[in-house]
Amino acid sequence: ANPAFTLKLTLIGLAGANALWFHLGAYRSASTWDTEAAAPRSARFAAVASLAFWLAVISCGRLLAYL
C-alpha cells in the first residue's frame, strides 16, 4: 500500500532491464573499445541511467518510513 515501496520495486526492475540491455548491446563489443577514447554513447547512457535508477531506489528506500 506504500507508494514509495511500489516505486522502489519498479525502479529495481528498470535497473535490471537496463543492465540486461547493456549486456546484450554495448557490452558485446567491449573487447574492441579503445582505452584512450571515450566509451561508446550507448555504454555511457547505460552508465548514467544505472546511476540514476539506483539513486532513485535509495531515495525511495529512505522515503518508506514517511509515506
VENURHU-V919827 format. One record per residue. N is the residue number from 1. RES is the residue in one small letter. PHI is phi in degrees with one decimal (none if undefined). PSI is psi in whole degrees, -180 to 180 (* if undefined). Layout:
n:N res:RES phi:PHI psi:PSI
n:N res:RES phi:PHI psi:PSI
This chain:
n:1 res:a phi:none psi:-13
n:2 res:n phi:-84.1 psi:120
n:3 res:p phi:-65.5 psi:-29
n:4 res:a phi:-66.9 psi:-36
n:5 res:f phi:-68.3 psi:-43
n:6 res:t phi:-61.5 psi:-44
n:7 res:l phi:-65.2 psi:-39
n:8 res:k phi:-61.7 psi:-46
n:9 res:l phi:-65.2 psi:-38
n:10 res:t phi:-63.4 psi:-43
n:11 res:l phi:-66.3 psi:-36
n:12 res:i phi:-64.4 psi:-40
n:13 res:g phi:-62.6 psi:-42
n:14 res:l phi:-65.9 psi:-37
n:15 res:a phi:-64.4 psi:-39
n:16 res:g phi:-65.0 psi:-42
n:17 res:a phi:-63.8 psi:-37
n:18 res:n phi:-64.2 psi:-43
n:19 res:a phi:-64.1 psi:-41
n:20 res:l phi:-63.4 psi:-44
n:21 res:w phi:-60.1 psi:-41
n:22 res:f phi:-64.7 psi:-46
n:23 res:h phi:-70.1 psi:-31
n:24 res:l phi:-85.0 psi:-15
n:25 res:g phi:-112.1 psi:-91
n:26 res:a phi:-64.6 psi:-34
n:27 res:y phi:-69.6 psi:-23
n:28 res:r phi:-61.9 psi:-27
n:29 res:s phi:-103.9 psi:19
n:30 res:a phi:-62.8 psi:-30
n:31 res:s phi:-68.4 psi:-19
n:32 res:t phi:-98.2 psi:-1
n:33 res:w phi:-68.7 psi:141
n:34 res:d phi:-84.1 psi:134
n:35 res:t phi:-75.3 psi:-17
n:36 res:e phi:-88.0 psi:-27
n:37 res:a phi:-95.7 psi:167
n:38 res:a phi:-69.3 psi:154
n:39 res:a phi:-65.5 psi:158
n:40 res:p phi:-59.0 psi:154
n:41 res:r phi:-58.4 psi:-40
n:42 res:s phi:-65.9 psi:-36
n:43 res:a phi:-69.5 psi:-40
n:44 res:r phi:-66.8 psi:-39
n:45 res:f phi:-63.3 psi:-43
n:46 res:a phi:-63.1 psi:-37
n:47 res:a phi:-66.9 psi:-45
n:48 res:v phi:-65.4 psi:-41
n:49 res:a phi:-64.0 psi:-40
n:50 res:s phi:-62.6 psi:-46
n:51 res:l phi:-60.1 psi:-43
n:52 res:a phi:-65.0 psi:-44
n:53 res:f phi:-61.5 psi:-47
n:54 res:w phi:-71.6 psi:-33
n:55 res:l phi:-65.3 psi:-38
n:56 res:a phi:-68.7 psi:-37
n:57 res:v phi:-62.2 psi:-44
n:58 res:i phi:-63.0 psi:-43
n:59 res:s phi:-62.1 psi:-43
n:60 res:c phi:-64.7 psi:-37
n:61 res:g phi:-62.0 psi:-38
n:62 res:r phi:-70.1 psi:-30
n:63 res:l phi:-79.7 psi:-12
n:64 res:l phi:-54.2 psi:-39
n:65 res:a phi:-75.1 psi:-17
n:66 res:y phi:-104.0 psi:-12
n:67 res:l phi:-108.9 psi:*
